[in-house]
Amino acid sequence: MGIDCATFVQLCEFASRFQTEGRSLMLGRQKLRYYRGKRELRIPYKALYQKALEKNGHKISIEDIVQPDNYSETMFEALGLGKIETIDFSDYEFSDDPGFTGHLQDLNKPVDEDLHNSFDFIFDGGTLEHIFNVPAALENIFKMLRPSGRFVGVNPPNGWPGHGVYQFSPELMYSFWVRGCGSEVVNCYAMSENPRGYFKVMKDPEALTGRSKVGRRIFLWRPVPRGKLHLYTEVTKTGSQLPEGSIMQTSYIRRWGDDTAK
């Protein structure tokens, strides 16, 4: 998926609240969405990129954060999100630049122990949906984050059929991170790929109420907009251990009358 304008706007706001001097990591090497024309950079929604920078106190221009190969290391560092490393199944997008750090890892399998508790910030710009064993990949992210570390994920909830193996519900993020890992979902949004389009805060289903004891489910509400949607999730690792056993959907936990089920 890469980093488009809608994602960039959210990263600018996130970086106004969180800066790191520790290690940072992205799942897959993510590109920043822009094009090089014959005479100048062609950046869709260029004014919105610059507005997001200025609104959130980043005293740089969009031209300052682009790099010749279209990837995003310069952007992350300029926003104060660290000198970011890459983890991927293959090295086909790795760089020969001596400042580049890449880790070869199949995230379907347990991550190497030397990466446990290593990163203050982890970014997924659209990798989880391509990994078959999503529970293992989520557990790997948890293991690689340091205590109080931040994870930001941007994945497809709707409008991306055939793009990856899965599309995701916000229920997955709340059930895994909050009830499974004891961590905090700081923000969760369903938002259009078009930065001027659909935007909805996705609340924790545990906080949704109805007339009965039966839990409510998260809906995008009709009409679901045409086009591609992103599920933007920001997590702070406040828990210390992974869930024991299976993760259950919130509405069924309430329906069964067992609020302690995991």
N, C-alpha and C positions, 0 to 999 in steps of 0.2 A: 504493500500500500504506500509506503514512504510517508514523507512529511509534507502534506499539502497545506493550504492556507488555513483551513479550519483547525487542523492540528497545531499549526504554528501559533495561532492566536491563543490556544489553551496553554501551550508550552511557555509562551511569554508571561502569561498570568502566573503560572506555576513557579517560574524562575524568579518572579518578584517576591515570592514567599519562601523559597527554598534555594540555598546556594550550597555547594559542597566543595571541600578541599580534599575529599577522599576520592576513591576510585569510582568510576561510572562505567556502565556497560549497556550496550544495545543488543537486542536479539536480532541477528541478521544485520547486515550493514545497510542502513537506511539512507535513501536519497532525499534531497530537498527538491521539491517540485519547481523547477524553472528550466528554461531553455535558452540556448545561446544562438541568437540570430546573427546575421552577417555583421551588424554594426553595434548591437547592444544586447543586454540580457532581456529576455522575454519572460516576465514573471506574471502569471495570471493573478489578478487581485493585488497587484503590487502596492497600491495605496493602502490596502487593508493590512498588509505585512508591516508597512512603516507605521501605521496608526497603532498597531498592537505593540510595537517596540516603544513608541513614545508614551503611550498610555500607561505602560507598566514600568516606566523609568529606565529603560535600556537606552543609553545615549550612543547608539550606533545606528547605521543605516543598513538596509537590506543588502546593499552591495558589499558591505563589510563581512557578511557571513556566508557568502557563496564561495565555493572552491572549484577549481578547474574540472574536477572529475564528477561534479554534481552530488557528491556525498555530503554528509552532515556533521563531520567532526568539528569543523570550524564554527558552525552554528552553536553546538552545545557548549563549547568552550567560551564563546562570546557571551552567551546568556548566563554564564556562571555555573553551568551544570557539569563542569569537570572535563578533563581530557578523557574522552570516552573511548572504551575498548569495544570490540565486537566478538560475539560468540556465534558460531554457525556450524552446520553439519559439514559444509564444504568450504574450501578456501578460494573458490572461484571469484569472489568479489574482494578478497583481501588485497591490501596495497603493499607495494614494495618500499614505500616510504619508511625510513628508519624510525619515525615517530609513531607508526601504526602498531597496535597490539591486537592480535587476533587469537581466539581460542577455538580449536576444533572440538566440537562436542555434539553428539546426538542427544538432543533434549528429550527424546523418548525414553532415555535411560538415565539412571542416577548420575548427576554431575560429579566431576572429580572433586574429591574432598579438599584439595588445595584451593578451590574456589569458594568453599563455604565461608559465610560471614565476611565476605571480601568487599562488598560494594555498598556505597551510600545511596546510589541512584541506579536504577535499572529501567530502561525504556524499551517497550515493544511497540514498534510502529506498524505491526501487521505480520507477525510471525506465528503466534500461537495457533491461528486458524489453519496453518499448514502442517501442524504436528499432530499425528494420529493419536498419540497417548497424551491427551491434554492434562489429565490429573498428574502424570509424572512431570510434565513441563512446569505446571504451576508449583509443584513441590520443589522443583529445582530453583525456581525464582525465589521462593521463600528461603531456601537454604543459602542461596548466594547473597541475599540481603543481610546487611548488618542490622542489629537492633536499632530501631528508629529510622531505618533506611526507607527510602521512598521508591515505589514502583508506579510507573505510568504506562498504561496499556491503551492502544487504539486498535480495535478489532471490529469485524463486521457483525452487526446484529441483523441487518436486512439489506437487500439490494445487491448482494455479491454472489449470486448462485454460480457455482463452478469456479469461483476464484480460489477457494481453499477447500479443505476437507470439511470445515464446519462454519456455521454462523453462530454467534453467541447471544445468550440472554443475560441481562444484568443480574438475574437470579444466581447465575454461576459465580459471579464475582462476590456478591454479598454472602452466599452460602459458604464458599471456600474461605475467603479472607476473614470474614467476621465470625461466623459460627464455627468454622473449621479451625482457623488459626488464631483466633482471639485478637485479630488486628483491626485496624480502622480503615474503612473506605471513606476517604475525605470528600471526594467528588465522584459522581457517576452521571454521565450525560449521554443521551442519544442525540446525535447531531448530523446534519446533512454534510456531505462532502462540499457542497456550496456554502461558503461561510456566511452568506446572507439568508440561508434557508432554515429548515426545521431545526429546532433546538428544544430539548426537554430534559429537565432534571429527573433522573431515575432514582427514586427513593428506595431505601431498604424495605423489602416487603414485610419485614418484622414491624415496621412503623406504620404500615397501612392498616386501617381499621374498617370494619363493616358492622352491620346490624347484628350479625351472629358471631359466634366464637370462631367460626371457620375463617382461616387466613385469606387475605386478598392476594391476588397475583399482580405482577407488574405488567402493564399494557402500554403500548405506544399510542393507543387511542386512534380511532378512525377519524379521518382517513389516513392510513400510513402513507407518507409522502412518497412520490415516485423518486427513483434515483437511488444513489448509494448512501447508506447511513453508516456513521462511525459510532462505536461504543467507546467512549473515553472514560477511563477509570484511573483514579489516583488513590494509592494505598500507602499507609504508613505501617511498617512492621512493628506492632506493639506486643504481639504474642511471642512465645518462646518455643512452641512446639507445634508439630503438624497434627492434623486430626487423627484420631484413632477410629478406624472403621470407615463406614461409608458416609458421604455427605448426602443429606436428605433435603428435599425442597421444602421451603418454609411453609407453604400453604398446606402441605400434607402433614407436617409436624403438628400444626394447629388442629387439623381435621382429626387426627388420631388422638388429640388431647394430651400429647406428650411434649411439653415445651422444652424439655431437656434433651430431646433426641438430636443426634448429630448424624 
